[in-house]
Amino acid sequence: MSDNPLKPLDDGQVEDVAGGYLFDTYELNGGYTTLQKPFEVVDDKGNVVRRFWSTDDARQFAKENGYSTDWISLEQLQKLRETGSLS
């Protein structure tokens, strides 16, 4: 056992662990199309990791692969892609 006490993760480290978000393309496309899976898991830079037909499948993939299960808006996605942050 180490003599070093455990230290809480800082915000930057937490973001690395739970990076990414869920995004619903309805707002982006002005509605749903039958040509594209509408629910996306995006990484912490806003890049699409994977698309799904259902919100449940997107959420499950996010949970299993270390992505956040928080949904973001189109405005937030654009900001994430431009700045690398939602703040």
Backbone as ProteinMPNN parsed JSONL, in Angstrom:
{"seq_chain_A": "MSDNPLKPLDDGQVEDVAGGYLFDTYELNGGYTTLQKPFEVVDDKGNVVRRFWSTDDARQFAKENGYSTDWISLEQLQKLRETGSLS", "coords_chain_A": {"N_chain_A": [[0.848, -1.175, 0.0], [0.525, 2.22, -0.751], [2.007, 5.205, 0.636], [0.931, 7.524, -0.22], [-1.903, 9.539, -0.173], [-5.158, 9.097, -1.684], [-6.123, 11.217, -4.332], [-8.635, 13.474, -5.4], [-9.921, 13.602, -8.749], [-9.169, 16.263, -11.008], [-11.118, 18.751, -12.834], [-10.339, 18.62, -15.558], [-9.272, 16.047, -15.8], [-11.498, 14.508, -15.195], [-13.128, 15.14, -17.333], [-11.754, 13.872, -19.38], [-12.2, 11.225, -18.715], [-14.986, 10.928, -18.784], [-15.698, 11.816, -21.335], [-17.249, 13.233, -24.272], [-20.607, 13.147, -25.673], [-24.187, 12.823, -26.106], [-26.15, 13.272, -29.027], [-28.975, 14.486, -30.708], [-30.018, 14.395, -33.94], [-32.242, 15.675, -34.959], [-32.709, 18.475, -34.779], [-30.597, 19.402, -36.302], [-31.087, 18.428, -38.883], [-33.583, 19.427, -39.438], [-35.671, 17.804, -38.911], [-36.412, 14.248, -38.837], [-34.844, 11.877, -40.955], [-35.209, 9.05, -43.109], [-32.904, 8.075, -44.012], [-30.696, 8.22, -42.4], [-29.243, 7.291, -39.309], [-30.538, 8.725, -36.461], [-29.509, 9.37, -33.88], [-26.657, 10.295, -32.169], [-23.464, 9.431, -30.814], [-21.01, 11.454, -29.675], [-17.554, 12.462, -29.579], [-15.285, 14.13, -27.242], [-14.556, 16.291, -28.743], [-16.531, 16.739, -30.486], [-16.743, 15.109, -32.672], [-18.368, 12.582, -34.561], [-18.82, 9.464, -33.164], [-20.348, 7.162, -33.298], [-23.493, 6.2, -34.775], [-27.001, 5.767, -34.074], [-30.213, 4.065, -34.21], [-31.947, 4.234, -32.101], [-32.572, 5.998, -29.005], [-32.071, 4.611, -26.677], [-30.188, 2.656, -27.465], [-28.048, 4.302, -28.186], [-27.478, 5.544, -25.731], [-26.78, 3.286, -24.193], [-24.468, 2.365, -25.554], [-22.823, 4.567, -25.094], [-22.551, 4.486, -22.273], [-21.237, 1.999, -21.977], [-18.832, 2.493, -23.197], [-17.47, 4.574, -22.043], [-18.356, 7.175, -22.542], [-20.119, 10.24, -21.942], [-23.557, 10.313, -20.905], [-25.055, 12.499, -21.299], [-27.222, 14.672, -23.021], [-26.732, 16.95, -25.7], [-27.389, 20.152, -27.234], [-27.835, 21.442, -30.609], [-26.586, 23.935, -30.757], [-24.763, 23.701, -28.633], [-23.225, 21.559, -29.607], [-22.052, 22.721, -31.878], [-20.505, 24.694, -30.619], [-18.791, 23.068, -29.131], [-17.406, 21.815, -31.222], [-16.124, 24.034, -32.341], [-14.631, 25.178, -30.237], [-13.748, 23.178, -28.563], [-14.893, 22.833, -26.125], [-17.737, 22.997, -23.926], [-18.131, 25.122, -22.296]], "CA_chain_A": [[0.0, 0.0, 0.0], [1.304, 3.451, -0.863], [1.788, 6.228, 1.662], [0.267, 8.673, -0.85], [-3.375, 9.469, -0.109], [-5.862, 9.27, -2.949], [-6.493, 12.6, -4.617], [-9.744, 13.544, -6.351], [-9.588, 14.054, -10.098], [-9.572, 17.634, -11.311], [-12.117, 18.817, -13.905], [-9.759, 18.182, -16.819], [-9.156, 14.601, -15.78], [-12.851, 13.96, -15.241], [-13.612, 15.308, -18.701], [-11.118, 12.831, -20.171], [-12.807, 9.953, -18.373], [-16.384, 10.934, -19.207], [-15.782, 12.707, -22.489], [-18.274, 12.975, -25.256], [-22.009, 13.456, -25.38], [-25.2, 12.296, -27.013], [-26.742, 14.337, -29.826], [-30.144, 14.132, -31.512], [-29.868, 15.15, -35.188], [-33.509, 16.275, -35.399], [-32.514, 19.919, -34.929], [-29.618, 19.601, -37.37], [-31.676, 18.1, -40.179], [-34.922, 19.968, -39.583], [-36.564, 16.652, -38.812], [-35.732, 12.982, -39.024], [-34.905, 11.285, -42.285], [-35.087, 7.595, -43.05], [-31.615, 7.718, -44.592], [-29.599, 8.342, -41.44], [-29.544, 7.015, -37.904], [-30.638, 10.088, -35.93], [-28.936, 9.618, -32.556], [-25.21, 10.178, -32.278], [-22.513, 9.548, -29.709], [-19.898, 12.269, -30.166], [-16.442, 12.519, -28.632], [-15.143, 15.404, -26.541], [-14.29, 17.351, -29.73], [-17.736, 16.858, -31.299], [-16.707, 14.176, -33.798], [-19.298, 11.463, -34.409], [-18.19, 8.179, -32.888], [-21.263, 6.144, -33.808], [-24.897, 6.616, -34.897], [-27.951, 4.737, -33.662], [-31.622, 4.28, -34.526], [-32.729, 4.508, -30.883], [-31.89, 6.696, -27.914], [-31.61, 3.596, -25.723], [-28.955, 2.054, -27.977], [-26.999, 5.329, -28.093], [-27.155, 5.688, -24.311], [-26.104, 2.065, -23.758], [-23.123, 2.403, -26.129], [-22.072, 5.603, -24.374], [-22.237, 3.948, -20.945], [-20.294, 0.888, -22.08], [-17.577, 2.909, -23.808], [-16.876, 5.685, -21.316], [-18.841, 8.479, -22.974], [-21.194, 10.792, -21.131], [-24.914, 10.073, -21.404], [-25.731, 13.797, -21.338], [-27.607, 15.125, -24.362], [-26.391, 18.347, -25.985], [-28.154, 20.783, -28.312], [-27.068, 21.796, -31.803], [-25.74, 25.071, -30.383], [-23.665, 23.171, -27.824], [-22.376, 20.761, -30.485], [-21.263, 23.653, -32.68], [-19.52, 25.302, -29.735], [-17.826, 22.021, -28.838], [-16.557, 21.635, -32.406], [-15.331, 25.25, -32.562], [-13.727, 25.539, -29.131], [-13.331, 22.003, -27.81], [-15.487, 22.885, -24.804], [-19.103, 23.523, -23.845], [-18.119, 26.332, -21.444]], "C_chain_A": [[0.892, 1.235, 0.0], [0.991, 4.401, 0.288], [1.068, 7.445, 1.108], [-1.245, 8.525, -0.734], [-3.979, 9.633, -1.505], [-6.255, 10.728, -3.119], [-7.662, 12.597, -5.592], [-9.243, 14.037, -7.708], [-9.986, 15.512, -10.264], [-10.514, 17.613, -12.513], [-11.581, 18.313, -15.237], [-9.641, 16.678, -16.904], [-10.53, 13.939, -15.86], [-13.399, 14.036, -16.656], [-13.017, 14.239, -19.61], [-11.774, 11.48, -19.935], [-14.222, 9.879, -18.928], [-16.582, 11.881, -20.376], [-16.922, 12.333, -23.402], [-19.681, 13.22, -24.739], [-22.906, 12.691, -26.333], [-25.831, 13.472, -27.741], [-27.855, 13.779, -30.689], [-30.117, 15.009, -32.76], [-31.153, 15.815, -35.681], [-33.344, 17.762, -35.694], [-31.579, 20.239, -36.097], [-30.249, 19.437, -38.741], [-33.04, 18.733, -40.417], [-35.976, 18.868, -39.558], [-35.762, 15.384, -39.007], [-35.86, 12.544, -40.47], [-34.784, 9.774, -42.12], [-33.731, 7.144, -43.563], [-30.473, 7.686, -43.58], [-30.076, 7.993, -40.036], [-29.476, 8.345, -37.162], [-29.933, 10.384, -34.607], [-27.447, 9.305, -32.57], [-24.525, 10.2, -30.917], [-21.351, 10.325, -30.305], [-18.803, 12.299, -29.111], [-16.32, 13.912, -28.037], [-14.74, 16.562, -27.446], [-15.492, 17.569, -30.653], [-17.757, 15.969, -32.529], [-17.659, 13.009, -33.533], [-18.508, 10.173, -34.239], [-19.031, 7.065, -33.506], [-22.679, 6.695, -33.828], [-25.809, 5.434, -34.587], [-29.367, 5.105, -34.093], [-32.422, 4.629, -33.285], [-31.884, 5.221, -29.835], [-31.337, 5.695, -26.903], [-30.298, 2.961, -26.173], [-27.793, 3.038, -27.886], [-26.539, 5.478, -26.648], [-26.375, 4.481, -23.797], [-24.669, 2.026, -24.286], [-22.257, 3.408, -25.378], [-21.635, 5.087, -23.01], [-21.129, 2.906, -21.013], [-18.915, 1.319, -22.571], [-16.992, 4.188, -23.214], [-17.258, 7.071, -21.795], [-19.951, 8.945, -22.038], [-22.544, 10.431, -21.748], [-25.739, 11.357, -21.384], [-26.014, 14.174, -22.79], [-27.219, 16.587, -24.527], [-27.212, 18.833, -27.169], [-27.244, 21.035, -29.509], [-26.112, 22.944, -31.493], [-24.526, 24.601, -29.569], [-22.694, 22.345, -28.67], [-21.48, 21.657, -31.331], [-20.167, 24.306, -31.845], [-18.414, 24.303, -29.397], [-16.868, 21.826, -30.007], [-15.65, 22.85, -32.656], [-14.276, 25.465, -31.485], [-13.167, 24.347, -28.364], [-13.914, 21.947, -26.413], [-16.923, 23.395, -24.89], [-19.164, 24.82, -23.071], [-17.76, 27.558, -22.235]], "O_chain_A": [[1.909, 1.269, 0.692], [-0.111, 4.409, 0.838], [0.636, 8.309, 1.872], [-1.807, 7.51, -1.145], [-3.372, 10.237, -2.389], [-6.667, 11.388, -2.165], [-7.679, 11.792, -6.523], [-8.272, 14.788, -7.794], [-11.007, 15.951, -9.734], [-10.69, 16.57, -13.143], [-12.304, 17.641, -15.973], [-9.881, 16.091, -17.959], [-10.692, 12.917, -16.528], [-14.056, 13.107, -17.125], [-13.695, 13.749, -20.513], [-11.89, 10.676, -20.86], [-14.609, 8.854, -19.489], [-17.535, 12.661, -20.395], [-17.486, 11.243, -23.306], [-19.91, 13.462, -23.554], [-22.44, 12.005, -27.243], [-26.026, 14.539, -27.159], [-27.705, 12.733, -31.321], [-30.187, 16.233, -32.656], [-31.141, 16.46, -36.729], [-33.787, 18.248, -36.734], [-31.763, 21.238, -36.791], [-29.977, 20.216, -39.654], [-33.6, 18.584, -41.503], [-37.053, 19.017, -40.136], [-34.57, 15.435, -39.307], [-36.867, 12.812, -41.125], [-34.306, 9.291, -41.094], [-33.436, 5.949, -43.551], [-29.395, 7.174, -43.881], [-31.179, 8.36, -39.632], [-28.454, 9.028, -37.225], [-29.777, 11.552, -34.25], [-27.029, 8.205, -32.932], [-24.953, 10.895, -29.996], [-20.771, 9.917, -31.311], [-19.069, 12.181, -27.914], [-17.156, 14.778, -28.298], [-14.596, 17.691, -26.978], [-15.48, 18.466, -31.496], [-18.676, 16.056, -33.343], [-17.741, 12.511, -32.411], [-17.649, 9.835, -35.053], [-18.51, 6.151, -34.146], [-23.036, 7.545, -33.013], [-25.454, 4.274, -34.8], [-29.688, 6.274, -34.311], [-33.475, 5.257, -33.393], [-30.663, 5.072, -29.781], [-30.263, 5.905, -26.339], [-29.399, 2.749, -25.36], [-26.675, 2.648, -27.547], [-25.339, 5.532, -26.379], [-25.412, 4.639, -23.046], [-23.749, 1.689, -23.541], [-21.098, 3.132, -25.067], [-20.472, 5.237, -22.634], [-20.197, 2.924, -20.21], [-17.937, 0.596, -22.385], [-16.117, 4.811, -23.815], [-16.567, 8.044, -21.492], [-20.636, 8.131, -21.419], [-22.657, 10.264, -22.962], [-26.968, 11.314, -21.444], [-25.165, 14.016, -23.668], [-27.361, 17.377, -23.593], [-27.67, 18.044, -27.995], [-26.029, 20.859, -29.425], [-24.957, 22.925, -31.919], [-23.404, 25.053, -29.797], [-21.481, 22.42, -28.474], [-20.289, 21.386, -31.485], [-19.035, 24.455, -32.305], [-17.236, 24.658, -29.381], [-15.661, 21.687, -29.809], [-14.527, 22.694, -33.134], [-13.157, 25.884, -31.781], [-12.214, 24.494, -27.599], [-13.499, 21.125, -25.597], [-17.278, 24.131, -25.81], [-20.148, 25.552, -23.173], [-17.703, 28.656, -21.68]]}, "name": "protein", "num_of_chains": 1, "seq": "MSDNPLKPLDDGQVEDVAGGYLFDTYELNGGYTTLQKPFEVVDDKGNVVRRFWSTDDARQFAKENGYSTDWISLEQLQKLRETGSLS"}
